[in-house]
Amino acid sequence: MTQLTQTAPAPYYTRIAPTTGWIALNLKEVWAYRELLYFLAWRDVKVRYRQTVLGAAWAVLVPFLTMVVFNVLFGVLMGANGKPTIEGVPYTLSTFAAMVPWMMFAFVVTQSSNSLVANRNMITKVYFPRLIAPLAPVLSALVDFLSAFAVLGAMIVAYHFTADFKFVPSWRLLLLPAFVLLASLTALGISMWLSALNALYRDVKYALPFLVQILMFASPVVYPAAKVLRANIPQWAKVLYGLNPMVSVLEGFRWALFGTNDVSLPIVGLSSLMVLVMLLGGMFYFRRTERLFADLA
């Protein structure tokens, strides 16, 4: 008679270990959570100017008053005819046209870099693609940008009828959205690196205002890029200056609005390539360190 024996099943183990190597960006998941992205962006717009007297007018006052300060400063130091402006364009318009996209860029970098820390309650309690946190300020910044751009349009019309300056619209205006997109991607690429680093090292929060200020003077905001590219400085310094993506963005704005000839297509192409590399690198680094955010943010 055959005796049947029953053996115990082999133990089954589930091992949880951190992912090694490259991690997929999984942008499809970000798209699936797009309603949360819109909610965070709209929340930021509503909360930003709460309990303020001037409200959304600050989106226009900050770049406008900054332009006024530099207008007075260069007027005192260099005289009315010595201001660093584009030929044939009043210094007020030249500076404010660059100040509008620059303020959008600076806002996105500042807010996105602190987005993980600012949303740490959500990160530690609810799952959602962490890429949404630094993405939301990009959308909310467009509201301030449109307000400031409307004021810029009004200033151009006023100068057209009251000063020795004639605005001639051209097909170049159609390329303005491309430069807005380039500025947004540049800010997002930088923010991906800084937001991940800020979650790990709080030093980033204290160094960020200084870095943004330095980058402003390293970009043609209050002066045209031609002043640097035609200066008597080493060629390598000019190449390094041209690699700054915001050089292409700001000069591209002036080129589209005023028809200047200071935009170099090779520099624009190289800047766009650098933005792409910086953005993809930042997103992969963000995803690689994402597993630490809940513990450290």
C-alpha positions as CSV (number, residue, x, y, z in Angstrom):
1,M,0.0,0.0,0.0
2,T,1.4,3.3,-1.0
3,Q,1.6,6.0,1.6
4,L,1.1,9.6,0.5
5,T,3.2,12.2,2.2
6,Q,2.5,15.9,2.1
7,T,5.5,18.2,2.1
8,A,5.3,21.8,3.3
9,P,5.4,24.4,0.5
10,A,8.6,26.3,0.0
11,P,8.5,29.6,1.8
12,Y,7.8,32.6,-0.5
13,Y,9.6,35.9,0.0
14,T,8.9,39.3,-1.4
15,R,12.0,41.5,-1.4
16,I,11.6,45.2,-1.6
17,A,14.7,47.0,-2.7
18,P,15.5,50.5,-4.2
19,T,15.6,50.7,-7.9
20,T,19.1,50.9,-9.4
21,G,20.2,52.3,-12.7
22,W,18.0,54.5,-14.9
23,I,14.3,55.1,-14.0
24,A,11.6,55.7,-16.6
25,L,10.2,59.2,-16.5
26,N,6.6,57.8,-16.7
27,L,5.2,60.9,-18.2
28,K,2.0,59.0,-19.0
29,E,1.2,58.9,-15.3
30,V,1.8,62.7,-15.0
31,W,-0.8,63.1,-17.8
32,A,-3.2,60.8,-15.9
33,Y,-3.0,63.2,-12.9
34,R,-3.4,66.4,-14.9
35,E,-6.4,67.4,-13.0
36,L,-4.3,67.6,-9.8
37,L,-1.7,69.7,-11.8
38,Y,-4.4,72.2,-12.7
39,F,-5.7,72.2,-9.1
40,L,-2.3,73.0,-7.7
41,A,-1.7,75.7,-10.3
42,W,-5.1,77.3,-9.7
43,R,-4.6,77.1,-5.9
44,D,-1.3,78.9,-6.3
45,V,-2.9,81.7,-8.3
46,K,-5.7,82.2,-5.7
47,V,-3.4,82.1,-2.7
48,R,-0.6,84.2,-4.1
49,Y,-2.1,87.6,-3.6
50,R,-4.5,86.8,-0.8
51,Q,-4.7,89.6,1.9
52,T,-2.9,92.1,-0.3
53,V,-4.1,95.6,-1.1
54,L,-2.9,95.7,-4.7
55,G,-3.6,92.0,-5.5
56,A,-2.6,90.8,-8.9
57,A,-1.2,94.3,-9.7
58,W,2.0,93.2,-8.1
59,A,2.6,91.0,-11.2
60,V,3.0,94.2,-13.2
61,L,4.4,96.5,-10.5
62,V,7.5,94.4,-9.7
63,P,8.9,94.3,-13.3
64,F,7.8,97.9,-14.0
65,L,9.4,99.4,-10.9
66,T,12.5,97.4,-11.5
67,M,12.7,98.9,-15.0
68,V,12.2,102.4,-13.6
69,V,15.0,101.9,-11.1
70,F,17.5,100.9,-13.8
71,N,16.2,103.6,-16.1
72,V,17.0,106.2,-13.4
73,L,20.3,104.6,-12.5
74,F,21.6,104.4,-16.0
75,G,20.2,107.9,-16.8
76,V,22.3,109.3,-13.9
77,L,25.4,107.4,-14.7
78,M,25.4,107.5,-18.4
79,G,23.1,110.3,-19.4
80,A,19.8,110.2,-21.3
81,N,21.6,109.2,-24.6
82,G,24.0,106.8,-23.0
83,K,21.6,104.2,-21.7
84,P,22.4,100.6,-22.9
85,T,19.4,100.1,-25.2
86,I,18.8,98.7,-28.7
87,E,19.3,101.2,-31.5
88,G,16.0,102.9,-32.3
89,V,14.2,101.5,-29.3
90,P,13.6,103.5,-26.1
91,Y,15.4,102.1,-23.1
92,T,12.1,101.8,-21.2
93,L,10.6,99.4,-23.8
94,S,13.9,97.6,-24.4
95,T,14.2,96.8,-20.7
96,F,10.6,96.1,-19.9
97,A,10.3,93.7,-22.9
98,A,13.1,91.6,-21.3
99,M,11.8,92.1,-17.8
100,V,8.5,90.4,-18.6
101,P,9.8,87.0,-19.5
102,W,12.6,87.3,-17.0
103,M,10.2,87.7,-14.1
104,M,8.2,84.6,-15.3
105,F,11.5,82.7,-15.4
106,A,12.6,83.9,-11.9
107,F,9.2,83.1,-10.4
108,V,9.1,79.5,-11.8
109,V,12.7,78.8,-10.6
110,T,12.0,80.2,-7.1
111,Q,8.6,78.5,-6.6
112,S,9.4,75.2,-8.3
113,S,12.7,74.8,-6.4
114,N,10.8,75.0,-3.1
115,S,7.7,73.0,-4.3
116,L,8.6,69.7,-2.6
117,V,9.2,71.3,0.7
118,A,6.0,73.5,0.4
119,N,3.9,70.4,-0.4
120,R,5.5,68.0,2.1
121,N,2.2,67.3,3.8
122,M,0.7,66.0,0.5
123,I,3.9,64.1,-0.3
124,T,4.0,62.2,3.0
125,K,0.3,61.3,3.0
126,V,-1.0,61.0,-0.6
127,Y,0.5,59.3,-3.7
128,F,0.8,61.3,-6.9
129,P,3.6,61.8,-9.5
130,R,6.1,64.0,-7.7
131,L,6.9,65.7,-11.0
132,I,3.6,67.5,-10.7
133,A,4.9,69.6,-7.8
134,P,7.6,71.6,-9.8
135,L,5.3,71.6,-12.8
136,A,2.4,73.5,-11.2
137,P,4.3,76.9,-10.8
138,V,5.0,76.9,-14.5
139,L,1.2,77.1,-15.3
140,S,0.5,79.6,-12.5
141,A,3.3,81.9,-13.7
142,L,1.6,82.2,-17.1
143,V,-1.2,84.3,-15.4
144,D,1.3,86.9,-14.2
145,F,3.1,86.8,-17.5
146,L,-0.1,87.6,-19.5
147,S,-0.9,90.5,-17.2
148,A,2.6,92.0,-17.6
149,F,2.6,91.4,-21.3
150,A,-0.7,93.3,-21.7
151,V,1.0,96.3,-20.0
152,L,3.9,95.9,-22.3
153,G,1.6,96.0,-25.3
154,A,0.0,99.2,-23.9
155,M,3.4,100.8,-23.5
156,I,4.4,100.0,-27.0
157,V,1.2,101.6,-28.4
158,A,1.7,104.7,-26.2
159,Y,5.3,105.1,-27.4
160,H,4.2,104.6,-31.0
161,F,1.8,107.6,-30.8
162,T,3.7,109.9,-28.4
163,A,7.4,109.4,-29.0
164,D,9.9,109.1,-31.9
165,F,9.4,105.3,-32.1
166,K,7.3,103.4,-34.6
167,F,6.1,99.9,-34.0
168,V,5.7,97.9,-37.1
169,P,4.1,94.4,-36.6
170,S,5.6,91.6,-38.5
171,W,5.5,87.8,-38.9
172,R,8.1,87.6,-36.1
173,L,5.3,88.1,-33.5
174,L,4.1,84.6,-34.3
175,L,7.3,83.3,-32.8
176,L,6.8,84.9,-29.4
177,P,5.0,81.8,-28.0
178,A,8.1,79.7,-28.9
179,F,10.3,82.0,-26.8
180,V,7.8,81.8,-23.9
181,L,8.0,78.0,-24.2
182,L,11.8,78.1,-24.2
183,A,11.8,80.3,-21.1
184,S,9.4,77.9,-19.3
185,L,11.4,74.9,-20.2
186,T,14.6,76.6,-19.1
187,A,13.1,77.4,-15.7
188,L,11.6,73.9,-15.4
189,G,15.0,72.3,-16.3
190,I,16.8,74.3,-13.6
191,S,14.0,73.7,-11.1
192,M,14.1,69.9,-11.5
193,W,17.7,69.9,-10.3
194,L,17.2,72.5,-7.6
195,S,13.9,71.1,-6.2
196,A,15.4,67.6,-5.8
197,L,18.6,69.1,-4.2
198,N,16.5,71.3,-1.9
199,A,14.7,68.3,-0.6
200,L,18.0,66.8,0.3
201,Y,20.0,69.9,1.3
202,R,18.3,73.0,2.7
203,D,21.2,75.1,1.7
204,V,19.6,75.5,-1.7
205,K,16.8,77.7,-0.3
206,Y,19.3,80.2,1.0
207,A,21.6,80.2,-2.0
208,L,18.7,80.5,-4.5
209,P,18.0,84.2,-4.3
210,F,21.6,85.0,-4.7
211,L,21.9,82.7,-7.8
212,V,18.8,84.2,-9.4
213,Q,20.2,87.7,-8.9
214,I,23.6,86.8,-10.4
215,L,21.9,85.1,-13.3
216,M,19.9,88.3,-14.0
217,F,23.0,90.3,-14.4
218,A,24.5,87.5,-16.5
219,S,21.5,87.8,-18.9
220,P,20.6,90.7,-21.2
221,V,17.8,92.0,-19.0
222,V,18.9,95.6,-18.4
223,Y,21.2,95.8,-21.4
224,P,21.2,94.2,-24.9
225,A,23.4,91.2,-25.5
226,A,25.2,93.1,-28.3
227,K,27.0,95.1,-25.6
228,V,28.7,91.9,-24.4
229,L,29.2,90.1,-27.7
230,R,30.8,93.2,-29.2
231,A,32.9,94.0,-26.2
232,N,36.7,93.6,-26.0
233,I,36.7,90.4,-24.1
234,P,38.1,86.9,-24.9
235,Q,36.2,84.8,-27.4
236,W,35.7,82.0,-24.9
237,A,33.9,84.4,-22.6
238,K,31.5,85.4,-25.4
239,V,30.8,81.7,-26.2
240,L,30.2,81.0,-22.5
241,Y,27.9,84.0,-22.3
242,G,26.0,82.8,-25.4
243,L,25.4,79.4,-23.9
244,N,23.1,80.9,-21.3
245,P,19.6,80.0,-22.6
246,M,18.1,83.2,-21.3
247,V,20.3,85.2,-23.7
248,S,18.4,83.6,-26.6
249,V,15.0,84.0,-24.8
250,L,15.4,87.7,-23.9
251,E,17.0,88.7,-27.2
252,G,14.4,86.6,-29.0
253,F,11.6,88.6,-27.3
254,R,13.2,91.9,-28.5
255,W,13.7,90.4,-32.0
256,A,10.1,89.4,-32.3
257,L,8.7,92.7,-31.0
258,F,11.1,95.3,-32.3
259,G,12.8,93.6,-35.3
260,T,16.3,93.8,-34.0
261,N,19.1,91.9,-35.7
262,D,21.0,90.7,-32.6
263,V,19.7,87.2,-32.5
264,S,22.1,84.5,-33.7
265,L,20.4,81.4,-35.0
266,P,23.3,79.1,-34.1
267,I,23.2,80.4,-30.5
268,V,19.5,79.9,-30.4
269,G,19.9,76.4,-31.6
270,L,22.7,75.6,-29.2
271,S,20.7,77.1,-26.3
272,S,17.7,75.1,-27.2
273,L,19.8,71.9,-27.2
274,M,21.3,72.8,-23.8
275,V,17.7,73.4,-22.5
276,L,16.7,69.9,-23.7
277,V,19.8,68.3,-22.1
278,M,19.3,70.2,-18.9
279,L,15.6,69.4,-18.7
280,L,15.9,65.6,-19.4
281,G,18.9,65.4,-17.1
282,G,17.0,67.2,-14.4
283,M,13.9,65.0,-14.8
284,F,15.9,61.8,-14.6
285,Y,17.8,63.0,-11.5
286,F,14.5,64.1,-10.0
287,R,13.0,60.6,-10.6
288,R,16.2,58.9,-9.3
289,T,16.0,60.8,-5.9
290,E,12.2,60.7,-5.7
291,R,12.2,57.7,-3.3
292,L,13.9,59.9,-0.7
293,F,11.4,62.8,-0.8
294,A,8.9,61.4,1.6
295,D,11.6,61.0,4.3
296,L,13.5,64.2,3.7
297,A,11.1,66.8,2.2
